[in-house]
Amino acid sequence: MAKLISRREFLRGTAAGAMTLTAGAVIGGLTGCNSSAPEATSAAATTEAATEAVKKTLYTPGTYTATEKGLESDITVTMTFDENSITDVQIDASGETEGIGTATPDPLSKAILEAQSAEVDGVSGATVTSNAVKKAASNCIAQAKGEEVSEAAGAGSPAGASQDDWLGAEPEISESDVYSEAEADVIVVGLGVAGVAAARSAAEAGATVIGIDGAAAPCCRSGEYAVINSPKLNARWPERALSREEVDEIIDSHVNESSYRVKRSIAKKWADNIGEAFDWWTEADEHLFIADETRQPIEDENADDFMVPIFRPLPSYKDANGNEHVYNWKEERFPCYPTSVEFLPNQSATFTANWDKALTTGNVEAYFGHFGKKLIMKDGKCVGVYALNDDPQSPNKGKYLKITAKKGVILSTGDYGSNDAAMKHFAPDVMKTHANNRLFTSFDVNGVPTNQGDGLRMGAWAGAKIMGYNAPMIHHMGGGADLSGVGVMGNAGFLNLDMDGKRFMCEDLPGQQLENQIEQTRLMQSWQFFDANWPEQVTHMPAAHGGACYFEDYASIDEAPKNNQTYRNWKSPYQLEAAVQDGRCLKADTLEELVAMVYPDDTVAQKQALDSIKRYNELAESGYDEDFHKVPSRLMPVDTAPFYADQFTTAIMLVCIGGLESDEDCHTFTEVTDEQGRQVCGEIIKGLYVAGNMQGGRFGMEYPIGLKGVSHSMAMYYGKVAGENAAAEV
């Protein structure tokens, strides 16, 4: 028999040597849990104790400064403190381009002062800058409190971690470090989409549940979901019903886009069951309004909680003979499946309704401002977790809550994209191109992004195997992004030239593949060119995530559908004119003038660009792209004034998806080393489940975007599965 050494044995052998919710305040009235946590019984008493603690002095008076990377420049925050309060906040964001992903410092300064915290709402349309300000403010607060500020390893890194060591040493926790103990059937660590779904499903199965999260409340973002064969939605939109063969084609495409570095069984179980699971998810929101078209006008009473089908009706155009061509995913090289929906303005209303649904079972209790730091293992089974109370308003800050699980622990802590050390370990190439181009919008009680890789560390220390070939989510949304993050023409397949004026790709690509091509150009920049015929030409473009493929002839936003005024795939003349006026798009009456604006002081590139456009127009005339094999229907000349150009750079990384090795039942596996020295999956770790970005085997190499919103969809579905399986001890 092969000799196997477990990861846990290996680690033991080598380890010698915005609103602030009181962290202990419990949400929900857990029935049948044995909870001795004093903070779970009296929020008033906790608040009183916290007040007394504050009187002992929060800060060392003085002025502190911290700097973080913004969208285009460094942002410096300077904060002044007396013994118990923040007295002044100054923000220098002068290097950011006003109106393009930047924040006006004054509103953020005021918000931080009023909240006395870095946990404040960002400025709409200025997420990158807002996040940098909040991170720098958190750094200043930590300095004023005398807390260690780790620049190298990232805010979520454990003791012993460094710039080159993402894992660090597993914390040693003694009884004196524990402020209280609690017990439940199931523990859910991380209350995002996956965690909330897990908490609800476990509670509805009759299990008692304790949820913990480092934020002040459950967190979610955006709102796209891929949905296949929902009974509820198919009844409304019968053309979306898919056959067994069509579903299998979609599953195969997903696996193929991930370079077969994922488990087909995980994709298949999701595809076969997501329809009914999605109906379960939406039934919690009794106020949700479902529109029947993407651009349907929405009445005021539904404006804060509605859902639209994406690409309904499907894009279409008429050819020179008047024949209509409707988008058909089966004819596409890179299909985008018409299966998805989007919650608008975002998914928070439905997400919160599901959390409320979980609470109303009477089986759920939650601790916020608490971070899972160490799993409790007994005889190879996961039986609990130590959660660090890091809420700045809690008298027990710095102490642990010990939670015992009678049935199982679910890790749903998200990815690690904001942790530099983890990124350098799992995705070193991404750090070479995107170290300063990452975005995450959920923050803990200290104003730090929540995606720090806590779950990966806990799992690794417990002996679990981590999947390889992680998938960064970097799908390009086009050049000249507006404040919503969508480009002038999105990633529609118009002519694209590099910084030397040369054509370098077939432009008829989805956003992720487009990003990959741009990263291979000199300077990682390019320019998109189109002309006055764009209104008719966009209708030839494919349905795609972030690509213009519909035309609306609106002169202003006031003419657009009520409470549903813009959508990324629809373009109107007023939007293009606005992009020209604010400099996101260049416009000229001749191609010579345009290339001179695009490549100033580079006459060689200007000439090359004109030659490239001439060649492209010749190919369009011939009807066949012998250079890059673009489909003829999207090979359209650039020959009619006025002419336009907008610049493409690298896109923002949203998350980096990896997780613990898993299966379609959300199990985890030990890591063992076989006789050949290979690190392989061993046995299932009893009591330890994963969901969301902690579940390996869903995405590999890169994020496939043929199924818009598949990340949210799989997170919700497998959160539901994890909760049910943990409750049943499957």
N, C-alpha and C positions, 0 to 999 in steps of 0.2 A: 504493500500500500504506500502511496506517496506520502511523504512527510509534509504536513501543512503547519505553518506558523501563522497564528492570527495576528491581525493588525494591532489589536489591543495588547497582546503579549509583546509584540515588537516595540510598541510605544513605551510600555512599562520598562522594557529592558534597556531602552536608550534614554530614559528621562532622569538619569541620576542627577543628581544635583538639579400755541395760539390760544388755546385754552389750556390750562394746566389742571388736570384732574388729580386730586390727592391720590398718590400711588396705591395706598392701601384701601381706598374706598372701593367697595365691591359693587359691581353691577349685577343685579339679579338676586333673587332669593333662592339659593340652592337648597333643594329639599333632599334630605337623606345623606348629605355630605358631612363628614366628621371634620369640621374646620375649627381649629383652636386659634385662628388668627385674630388677635384683638382688633386689628384694623378692619376686619370684616364685620364687626359688630356695631361700631359707633363712629360714623363719619364726623360727628360733632366733636367727640372726644379727641379724635385724631387731629382735627383742625386746631383745637385748643392746644394740644401738645406741640403741633407744628409751630404755632404762634410763639409759644414759649421758647422753642428752639431758635427761632429767628431772632428773638431778643438777645441771644447770646452772640450775635454778630455774624452776618452772612459773608461780608467781604472785607478785604484789607483796603482801606481807602486809597484812592489814587487813580491814575489814568493808564489805561492799557490799550495796546494796539495789536491788530492781527490782520493778515492779508490772505486773500483767497483768489483763485483764478476765476474771472468772469467769462463772458462770452468772447470778448476780444482783448481784454487787458486784466491786469491785477486790480482788485478792489480792496481798499483799505478801510477798516472800521476802527474808530477810536472811541473808547467809552470811558466815562468817568464815574466813579463809585464813591459813596460814603459808606458807613459801616453796614447799612441795611438796605440800600437801594441804588439803582442806576440813576444817575443825575443828569447825564448828558450822553448823546450818541451823535457822532459825526461820521458820515459815509463819503468816501472819495471814490466815485465811479466815473471820473472825468474821461477815462480812456475808452468808455463804452460808446458806441454810436447811438445817438438818441433815436428812439423809435424802432430799433431793430433788436428785439430780444433784450432790451435794457430796462432798467427800472429807474424811476425818478427817486433819488435818495430820500427826499423829505418825507414821503408817506411811510417808508420803512423805519426811518429814525423815530418818527412819532409813534408808530405802532410798537416798536421795541420799548420805548419809554413807558407807554401806557400799560403794556402787558408786563413790564419788568421781566422780560424773558425774550429769548431768541425765537421761541415757538410762536410765530405770528404768520398771518396769511401773506403770501407774496403778492407782487403787483401783477395784475392780469397781463398776459402777453410778454412777461419779462422773467420767465422762470429761471433761466440760467443765472442772471444777475441777482435775482432775489435769493436763490439758494446760496450763492457765494456770500452775500451779505449775512444771511442767517448763520452760516457756518463760521464766518469770521467773528460774529457777535458771540456765538457759543464759546469760541476760543477765548475771547476777552473775559467772559463771565468765569470760565474755568481758571484763568490767570488770577482774577480778583478773589476767587475762593481758595487759591493756593493749591488747586488740583493740577496734577501733571497733565500736560498737553502733549499728545503724541502726534508728531508731524509725519513720521515715516510709515508707521504701520496702519494708520487709519483709526478713526474713532472707535470702531468696534473691536479692535484687536485686543487679545488677552494679555495678561502679564507674561513677559518673556518673549513676546512677539517682536519682530523687528522688520525693517524694510525688506529683508530677504526671508523672513520666517513668518508665514501667514498663520501657522498653527499655534506656536507657543506651547507653554506647559499647561496641562490641565490644572485648574485651580484646586488647591487643597482647602477643604471647607470643614471647620470644626463646629461643634455644638454651640460654641460661644459666638460664632458668626451668624447664627440663625436667629431671627427675631420672632419667628412663629412657624407653625406647621399646619398643613391642610391636607385633605384627602378627597379624592373623587374617583369615579370609575375611569374616566378618560380625561387626560390633560391635553389641551391644544396650545402649542407654543407658536404664537404668531397669529394675529387676527386680521389678516387681509381677506381677499376673496376666498381662497382655499380654506383658511382657518375658520371663517364665519360659516361657510358651508359645512365644514366638519363638525363644528359645535352644534349647529342646528340638527344635522342628521343624527348625530349621536344622542342628543337630548330627546329627539322624537322617537328614537329607538328605546327610550327608557333609561338611558345611562345618565348618571350625574357627571357634570362636566365642569372643569375649571379651565378658563382661558387666560393666557397672559400675553401682554404685548408691551414693548418699550415705548410706544406712543401713548398719547393721552386718551385715545379712543380707537376703535377699529378704523382701518385706513383702506381706501381704494383709489383708483385712478382711471381716467378716460372711460370708455364704455362700449367697445366693440366686442361682439361675441360671434363666433362661428357656430351655427346651429343646423343640424341635419335631421330632417324628418320629425320636427316637432308636431305632434298631433294637433295642438292648438293653432300653430301657425300654418300648417299645411291646409287646414280647413279654410283659412282666410286666403292663402296664396297657393292654390293647388298646383300651379306650375313648378313649385319648388319641391314637390315630392320626388324623391330619387329612388331608382330601382336598386336592387342588390348589387348588380354589376356596376352601376354608376358610383355607389358608395365605395365599392372595392377599388375602383379607379382612383378615387380621391385619396383613399388610404395609401395606395401604392405611390401616388404622387408625393404625399407628405413624407413617406419614408425615403423616397428617391431624393427629394430636396435636402434631406438631412444626411445625404451620402451613406445611407444605410447604417448610420451610427445610432439608430434608435430602435426600439423594440416594436415590431409591427403589432404585437398583441396589445400593447398599450394604446396605440392609435386605433386599432379595430374596436376595442371595448368602448372607447370614447365615442367613435363614430356611430356605433350601433345603439348607444344608449343616451347620447346627449340630448336628443329631442325631448324625451320624457323628463329628463333631469332639468332641462331648461324650463319646461312648464312648471315643474316643482319650484324652481327658483323665482319665476315671475309671479306665481300665484300669491306669494307673500306680500306683494305690493298691490293692494286693492285699488290704489289711485293711478296706477300706470295706464297711460293712454297709448294705444297702439295705432300708429298711422299706417296707411296702406300704400303710400308712395314715399320715396325718399324726401321729396321736396313738398310734401303736403303742408298747407297752412295749418297752424296749431293755435287753437283758442287760448286766451289768457289763462283760464283756469287749469290748463294742462301744460303750460309752458315750462314748469319746473320739473316735470316728470313724464317724459314721453319716449317712445321708442319708434325708430323707423327701420324699414327694410333697406339694406344697402343694395344699390343697383336695381331699383324697381321704379319704373320700367327699365329694362335692359338698354344699354346704349345701342344706337342704330344710326345708319346713314343711308343715303340714296346715291347710287352710282350715276354715271353720265347718261344712262338709259332710263333712269327713273326707277330702277329696281331697288327695293329696300333690303338692306343687309343688317340683321340683328345679331348682336354679340352672341357667339356660340363657343363656350369654353372647350368643347370637344375638338375644335379646329385650331386651338392655340398651342404654340410651343410652350408657353408658360401660362397655363390657365389660372384665372382668378375665379373661384367658384361662387355663383350667386346664392350663397347659403347664409350670409351673415346679416346681423342686425346691429343697430347702435342705440344705446341709451343716451338721451340728450336732456339737458345740457351735458350730463355725465351720468354715471351709474350710481351715484351716491344715494338717491332716493330708494331704489330697489335694493341696493346693498344694505342700507340701514334697516329697511323693512325686514330683511332676512335676519339681521341681528336681533331685531325686536321679536321676531317670530321665535327665535331660539330662547330669548329671555322669558317669553310668556309660558314656556313649558314648565317653568319653576325649577328646572334642573341645571341651570347654568349660572355660574358666578365668574367674575372676571377681575383680574388685577392688572391695572395699567401702570406704566412707568416701571414695569418689572421685565427683566431681560433673562431669558433662559441662558444659563451659563454652564451647567453640568448635568448630565443624565445620571440617574441613580441606577446602577446595574446590580443584579443579584442572580447568581448562578446562570449567567448568560442572558437573562431577561431584563428588559427595561421596566423598571417599577416606579419611576418618578423623575423629578427634575428639581434642581436648585435654581431659584429665580432671584436675581439680584435686584433689590429695590434701589433704583437710581433716580427717583423723583426728587427734584431739588426742594419740594415743599414738604416732604415727608420727614418726620423725626427719625425714621428707621432707614434713611438713605445710607447706602453702603452695607446694609445687612441683607441676609438671604431669607427668602421664604422657601421652606422645604415642603414640596408637594408630592404626595404618594399617589400613584395610580394603581387601582385594583385591577384594571383591565389593559390599559395601553396608553402610550404617549404618542401624539401626532406632532411632527415637526413641520411647520408651515411658515418658516421664518423668512422666506423670500431668497433672493439671490445675494451676491457679494459685490456688486458692481461699484459700490462706493468705497471699498476697501482696497487701497493701493497694493498692499502686500499680497492679498488673495488674487487680485487681477494679474500681478506680475507672475504669480505661480501658475495659475490656470489658463491665462490668456495673455502671454507675454507680447505677442505680435500686436494685439489690440492696444496695449499700453504704449506701443511705439507710435501709434497713429491717433489714439483717442484719449490719452491721459488727461488732457484738458478739454475734452469734448464729450463729457458724460452728464447725464441728467437723471435725477430721481426726485420725486416730489412728495414723498412721505417722510415725516420727521418724527424723531422720538421726543420725549419730554424735555430734552436738553437742546433741541434744535438740530440734531445730527441726523443725516439720512439713515433710515432704518435698515437698508440692505447692506449689512456688514459681514455676512457669512457666519453668523453665530451658530446656525443649525449645522453647517458643515463641520465646524470645529467640534461641537458636541458629539456629532455622529462619528467623526474620526476618532475622538478620544474613547468612544464606546466600542471601537473596533469595526465600524461600518465601512464598506467600500464606497469610494466616491467615483462617479462616472468620469470618463475622459472625454476629450473632443467636445469641449463646451461650446455653446452657441451664443455669440454676441448678437443682440438685437440692434442692428444698425441699418434700418431700411430708409433709403433716400426718399425724401418728399419733394424734391425739386429745388431749383435755384431761386435766389431772391425771395427767401421766405418772408411772409408777412407775420403779424403778431400772433397768428394762430399756428405758426410753424409750417404752413403749406406754401410751396413755391409759386412763382408767377404763373406757370403752366403746369405746376406739379412736376412729376417725372414722366410726363407725356413724351412720346418718342420723336420729337423734332430733331433736326440735325444738331450734332454736338461736336465741337472742336476743342482740342487741347490747347495748352498755353503756347504752343508753337504754331497754332493754326491748322493742325492736322486732324482729320477724322480718325477716331481710334476704336470705334466699337459699332455694333449694331444697336441702334438706340431703342429698339423695340424690346425693352427689358423691364422686368419688375424692379422695385426699389432696392432690394438687397443685392441683386446681380449688378445693377447700375452702380451701387456703392463700390462693389468689388472692382469694377472697371476703372472708376475714377481714382481709386487708391493706387492703381498701377501707372498713372500718368505722372509726368514731371510736375512737381509742385502740388500734386493731388488736387488740381483745379481744372475746370473746363468752362466752356460757354455754350449755351443753348441758343440756336438761331431759328427764327420763324418770321413770317411776313404778314401782310394784310389779310391773307386768306385763312388766318388761323380759326375764325369762327366756324367755317365749314370743315376745316381739317381736323379739329379736335374730335369731331364726331366719328372719325375713322379710327380713333385710338381705342385700345382695348380697355375693358373694365380692369382697373388696377388700384392697388392701395396707394393713394396719393397722386394718381394721374388724371389730368383733365380729359374727359371723354364725353362731356355734354356742353352745349352752348345755351346760354340764357341771354336774351337781348334786353338787359336792364340798364338804364342810364344811371341809376343810383340804387343804393341798398334799400331805400324806401319802397321800391317797386317789387322787391323780393317777397317770397311767401312769409306771412305773418309768423313771428316767433320761430322761424326756421329759415333765416335769411341767407345763410351761406352754407355750402357744403363743398368739401375739398375737390370733388370730381366735376363740379359745375363752374363754368367761368363766364363772366359778363364783361362787356366793354368798360364799365366803370371801374372794375377791379384792375384791369390792365392799365388804364389811365392813372389810377392811384399809384401803381407800382412805378410808372414812369416819373410821376411827379415827385415821389419820395426817393428816387434814385435806385430802387431795387431792379429796375429794368431800363435798358438803354434803347433809344429810338432815334432813327435817322431816315432821311429821305432817299439816301443812296447806300449801297453796300460799301462803297469806298469810305464814306463818312462813318459808317457803323464800325467797320474793322479798325479804323483809326481811333475810335473811342475805346474799343475792346483791348487793343494792343498798343497803347500809346508809347511812342519812342522806340517801337520795335518794327521797323519797316519790313524786315524779313518775315516776321510772323503775319504782318498785314497782307503781304503778297501771297504767302502760303494759304492764308484763310480764303482769300479771293479765289485762288486756284482750287481749293477744296470745295468751295461752294459751287464753282463752275462744274467741277467733276460730279458733284452730288446731283446737280440739276440735269446733267446729261444722263445719269443713271435713272433718274426719275422719268425722263422722257423715253428712255428705252424700255422701262417697265421691269427691269431686272437689276438687282443690286449685286453685281459680281465682286464687289469689294468686301462687303460685310453681310450679305445675304439677308437683308431686311425684306419683310413681306411687301409685295408690290402695293397693296392698298394703303400702306403707311409710308411709302416712299414718295414724298411730295416736294416739289421744287420750292426754293426760296428765291422768288423772282418778282414779287409785286410789292411796291412801296406802299406804306412805310414799312421799314424793317426793324426788327427787335432782337435784343440779346439779353440774357440774364445769366449770371455766373453760378456755377456749381462748385461747391467745395465738399469736403467729407461731411457726412451726416452725423447726428448725435447718437451715441450709444445709450439706449434706454435701460437695458438690463443685460446681464451675462448669465445665461441659463446653463446650469449643470445639475448639481444635486447628488444625492446618494443613489447608488444603484438600486433599482426598484423593479416592480412588476405591475401587472394590471390589477393587483389587489392592494397596492400601496405598501407592500412589505419592504423591508430593508435586509441587506445581506452582510455577513461578515466578510472582511478581506483576509485572504490567506495567501501564503506564498507556497507554490508547489515545488517539486523537485527540480524543475527547470528554472526556478527563480522568478516565475511569472506571478504577478499579483492578480488573483482570480477571486470570483465570488464563491463564498463558502455556503454556510447554512443561513436560513432565515433567522433574523434576530427577533425573538419573541417579544411582543409588547411594544415594538418600535415601528411606527408608520410614518409615511411622508406624503405631502401633497403640495401643489403649487410648484414654485421654482426649486423646492427642495426635492422634488421627485425626478430622479434621473430616468433616462430612456424615452423622454418625450420629444426633445429637440437635440440635434447634434450638428456640429460644424458651423452652421449658420441658421438663422431663424427663417423658416419657410413662410412666405406671405401669400400663398395661393388661397389660404383660408383666413380671411381677415378676422382678427379677434380670436384666433385659436388658442392663444396663450391664456386669456381670461377664461375661455370656455373649458379648457382642460383643467385649469386650476379649480374652477367651481365644481366640475364633474368629479374629479378625483378627490377633492375635499369631501364631497358627499360620500364617496366610496370609502375613504379613510375613516370617516366618522362612523359609518355603519359597520365596517369591519372591526374597528377597535371596540365598539360597543358589544359586538358579538364574539370578540376574541378569535376572529377568523385568521 
